[in-house]
Amino acid sequence: MGDSIYKVPGGKLLKIKLTPSEGRIRAIVIKGDFFLHPEETLIALEEFLAGKELDEVTLAADIQDFLDEVGATLVGAGAADIAKTILMAM
């Protein structure tokens, strides 16, 4: 399991706990002082990311697509920031 902490420039703090497996996300916990509305979207995002390939560009696009699809708003961080923090946890 890996951990990472990333302070988004001009934004909020992201904390990731990652369990990788064979180049993919096995399990993930996303925390921090950012805002995600609706709040229950965070659990759905963590579930959505399970099994995804650990590639920063692909993850950023997948996260943004997920947020757009469910109509969620992320404040203080962006999809690319989350993807970067995930890769830092490797």
N, C-alpha and C positions, 0 to 999 in steps of 0.2 A: 504494500500500500504506500502511496506517495502523498505528500501534502505540499501545497503551495499557497502563498499569499502574494497578491499583486494589488498595488495601489494604482488605480486608473488615473493617468494624468488629468488633473482638473475634475476628477470624479470620485468615485467611492472605492471601498476596499472589497476585494474578492478573496474568498478562501475556498480551496478545493481539497477534498479528500478523494483520492482516486485509487481504485483497484484495477490495474490493467491485466489483460490476458491476451497473449499472442497478437499484440499490436492493436488491440481493441479495448474499449471500455467495458470492464466487467461490472463494476459498480462505481457510483459517484455520489458525493454529497457536495452541494454548492451552498455556501453561506457568505455572509458579508453584510455591509451596511448600505448596499444598493436597494433600490425599490423595484419590485415586480408586481404589476397589477393585472389580473387578480392574483392574490398571494398564493392560492392553491396551484397556480401554474408551475411553481418551482418544483413541486413533487412530480408533476407530469413531465417536466423537462428532464429531470434526473432519470426517470423511467424511459423516456424517449432516447436518451443518450446511451443507455446500456446496449452494448453490441456494436456501437459505432466505431469506425476506424479512427485511430489516433493520428489524424492529419489535420494540422491547424486550419488550412484553407477550407477543407471539406467540412470540418466541424463548425467553423464560423458560418458557412452558408446553410448548413443543416439547422443550426440554432436559430438563425434569422428566419428561415422558412417556417420552422415550428412556431416561433413567436407570431409571425404574420398570420399563420393558419388559425391559431387559437385566439387571435385578436388581443394578445397581451402587450403591455407596455413596460419596457425596461428603462429605468431612470438611474443615471449615475454610472452606467457601464453599458457596453454594447456586446453584441454577439461575438465580435472579434476579440474583445477583452476576455470573455469567458473562455473562448477557444485557446487563447494564449495561456491563460492560467491553468487550464487543463494540461497542456503540454509541459508547462513548468513543473507540474506534479510528477512527471515521469522521472 
